[in-house]
Amino acid sequence: MKQNPVGVSVTRTGARTFVGRTSTGAELRIGSGEGEFEPTELLLLALAGCAAKSAETQLDLKHGDGTPLAVTVSGQVGEDNAFHSLEEVMEIDLAAIDPARRDRMLEVLARVIHRLCTVERSLGAPIEVRRSFAQLGA
């Protein structure tokens, strides 16, 4: 399934402070201060959000709309300034499902997330970043 290109922009608004914008007009603050996201946190949020969105459809199909779901992603940045592994924990209320059916559903859910989550698939593959420089305001 081919998708349209995705793009975002980041503009400096002060010393070590930036605003990120999407093509739909959403904005967030990037930096190190209160109420600002660090770039590494945005990477973790992207993975958590992608996993949640990928799982949501499957959960709603099997258990009805609005199935409670929370995803936490964490990791440690190594001395080489890179993540080498990330831990993703998905919390789902499955208490009412019998254990055999629950185990099978979680296996299917893991495959669905791996297949649909663009962020996870991208993190697991080498990504070429083509960087160029342009004159500001040109």
Secondary structure, DSSP 4 states (H G I P E B T S, - for coil): -------EEEEEEETTEEEEEETTS-EEEEESSTT-B-HHHHHHHHHHHHHHHHHHHHHHHHH-TT--EEEEEEEEE-TTSSEEEEEEEEEE--TTS-HHHHHHHHHHHHHHHHHH-HHHHHHTS----------TT-
